[in-house]
Amino acid sequence: MKSGKNLKRSPVKIVIFAVLAVLFAAAVWSILRKDRETTQEFLAPVITINPVLGSIEKTIHISSQVETGRLITLVPRVAGTLVFLDANPGAQVTADQLLARIDSAPYDLTFLQAKAAYTTSKSTYDRINGLYQNQAATRQNFEEARAAYEAAKAQFELAELNLDYTNVRAPMDGIVLMRHGTEGGLVDTGMPLVTIGDLGDLRIKAAVPEIHYRFFAENWESMEVRLTVRALEGETFILEPLSLAPYISPENRSFLVEYVIPEGAERGLRPGMFANVSFILERREDVYYLPFRVLGSRDRLWYADENGEAQFVQYSPAFFNEDVFEIPRELSRRSYILEGQHFITPGQKLNILSENPGVSVQ
């Protein structure tokens, strides 16, 4: 009897289970459909940029500092007390202008002593020479008098020279860059007193890596070289070639090039200013280019197609500088993704937040 009741109840249970299964499948299908629709409706936010038509310069930049072609530090040739120093920084000086004086009293006495000895020895030499010419004096007496005369003459000339050295004069026209000495102080030979420079002859030297030597040897006189000075709000100067070192320095594996800075002083340039030297190795005009920020991983250039979907093209830049790279003209009519390209897939719908027309690089 019990087995009969169980058989009658089985169809009911089956129907209930079937209904529940259908409801569960419908719920799962609805959820999956909703997720798929949500995924399909998601628009990846990106910012695009259009290629720019202009010129690209391949350059190397080297830091250096402004120098003057003629820089002289005056030092005394005799020691003593510095009694006069007229050389304030920034003052204009002319050639042979008296800038400093060392106490000459000791050198005056030495000069007078040497002059007296010279006068006496000359008188004796003249007298012995006359006697010797008349064969009234021996040759030994003549040679002794001549030797004494020449020694006294040398001492006299040296004393006269040292006396003149107590006056320190400017060797050229220029401007006082530094004042080292102080009036009243003791100075010795070789001790710096004043540094003078010629602002009309400003130059700059740059140490260029040896890898560029062949190119510079062939083009250094014709290539464009620019100097930028931050202290002058980035003002730029066009340089003129002066010299190229014929050797490579073994210490830093570089070679020196030197350039003249025309009208540098008139435009506020001064020796010692920090500057950046840009050597234009190559320039291409009327080319399309993009910033390196556009280039994705594995050399992929992502762009938005006419349907607003993400696509990419493989591209390895052939000509570029530190900021931008050239692209062929056939790739110039697309809007490339500047930001957001690292999180998209091919064919994905895009939400273009803004479009950057690009900035020209000259």
LUMNUKOL-196159 format. One record per residue (C-alpha): residue in one letter; x, y, z. Coordinates in steps of 0.25 Angstrom, whole numbers, plus 5000, padded with zeros to 4 digits. Example, Ala and Ser with C-alpha at 12.3 -4.5 7.8 and 13.67 -1.06 7.14 Angstrom:
REM residues 2
A504949825031 S505549965029 
//
This chain:
REM residues 362
M500050005000 K501150105003 S501850084990 G500650114983 K500450254990 N501950284987 L501650254972 K500550354972 R501250464978 S502450454969 P501850534957 V501550644966 K502950654971 I503450654957 V502650764953 I503050854965 F504550824962 A504350854947 V503650984950 L504751024960 A505850984950 V505151074939 L505051194949 F506551174953 A507051164938 A506251294935 A506851364947 V508251324943 W507951364928 S507451504932 I508651534941 L509651484930 R508851574920 K508851694928 D510351674931 R510651664916 E509851784913 T510551864924 T511851814918 Q511451854904 E510951994908 F512252024916 L513052134908 A514552144911 P514952294915 V516052344906 I516752474902 T517152484887 I518152564879 N518352594865 P519752594858 V520452724856 L521052774843 G522352844846 S523852824848 I524652724857 E526052754862 K526952644866 T527852714877 I528852684888 H528852774900 I530052794908 S530152884921 S531352984922 Q531653124927 V531953254920 E533453294920 T534153414914 G535253394904 R536253484911 L536253464926 I537453514934 T537753504949 L538753614953 V539853574963 P540953654968 R542353624964 V542953674976 A542553654991 G542253765001 T541053845007 L539953874998 V539754025000 F538754054988 L537653974981 D536754034972 A535953924966 N534453904970 P533653794963 G532953844951 A533853964949 Q534353984935 V535853994933 T536754024921 A538053974917 D539254024926 Q538354084936 L538954084950 L538153984959 A539053954971 R540354004977 I541253924987 D542054004997 S543254054989 A544154105000 P545053975001 Y545153974986 D545554114985 L546754094994 T547153974987 F547054054974 L547854164979 Q548954064984 A548953994971 K549054124963 A550254174972 A550954044970 Y550654044955 T551154194954 T552454164961 S552754034953 K552454104940 S553454214943 T554454114947 Y554254034934 D554354154925 R555654194932 I556254054931 N555754034917 G556454164912 L557754124919 Y557653984913 Q557454044899 N558754124901 Q559353994906 A559554064920 A558753954927 T558753804927 R557753714920 Q557453654934 N557153794940 F556253824928 E555453694929 E555253714944 A554753854942 R553853804931 A553253694939 A552953784951 Y552353884942 E551453784935 A551053724949 A550753864954 K549953894942 A549053764943 Q548853794958 F548453934954 E547453894944 L546853784953 A546653894964 E546053984954 L545053874949 N544653834963 L544353984966 D543453984954 Y542753854958 T542253924971 N541253984961 V540253884956 R539553934944 A538353874935 P538953794923 M537653814915 D536353884914 G535253814921 I534453804934 V534853774948 L534153634951 M534753604965 R535653684975 H536453594984 G537453684991 T537253785003 E537953915005 G538953905016 G539153755015 L540453685012 V540553624998 D541553524992 T541853494978 G540853414971 M539753454981 P538453494973 L538053644974 V537053664963 T536353584952 I535953654939 G535153604928 D534753654914 L533253654913 G533353674898 D533953544896 L532953444902 R533053294899 I532553164903 K533253024903 A532452894903 A533052754905 V532352664895 P532352514896 E533352444887 I532252364879 H531852494872 Y533352534868 R533252484853 F531952564851 F532552694858 A533852684850 E532952684837 N531852784841 W532252864854 E532552994846 S531252994838 M530252934849 E529353024857 V529653034871 R528853104881 L529053154895 T527953164906 V528153244919 R527153214930 A527653344938 L527253424926 E525853364926 G526253264915 E526753354905 T527453294893 F528753324886 I529253274873 L530653234874 E531853254864 P532853134863 L534253164868 S535053034870 L534952884871 A535852804879 P536652704870 Y536752594881 I535852524891 S536052544906 P536352404912 E535852454926 N534352474921 R534352414907 S533952544901 F534452654892 L534352814894 V533652904884 E533753054886 Y532853164881 V532753314882 I531453374887 P531253504879 E530653624886 G530553544899 A530953654908 E530053754902 R528853654905 G529253634919 L530153514918 R531253504928 P532453404931 G532053294940 M530553284936 F530053144935 A529553114921 N529053004912 V529652984899 S528752914888 F529452854876 I528452834864 L528952704858 E527752694848 R526452764845 R525352714836 E524252814831 D522852794828 V522652654835 Y521552604844 Y521952564858 L521352514871 P521752524885 F522352404891 R521252394901 V520352334890 L521252214888 G520752094896 S521451974900 R521951884889 D522051994879 R520552014878 L519952134873 W518452134878 Y517452224871 A515952244870 D515352194857 E514152254850 N513152174858 G513752224871 E514452094874 A515852064879 Q516852014868 F518352004868 V519452004858 Q520951954860 Y521952064858 S523452074862 P523852224861 A525052244851 F525352394853 F525052454867 N525652544878 E525452544893 D523952594892 V523352554879 F523452454867 E523152464852 I521952384846 P521752354831 R520652444824 E519752324822 L519652314837 S519352464839 R517852464837 R517552394850 S517252434864 Y518152364873 I517952334888 L518852414897 E518252364910 G517552234914 Q518152144903 H518752054914 F517352004918 I516651974905 T516451864896 P516251864880 G514851894876 Q514451954890 K513552064889 L514152194894 N513752324901 I514552434896 L514652534907 S515452634900 E516152644887 N517552714887 P517952774873 G519452764877 V520552864879 S521552904869 V522952884872 Q523952974865 
//
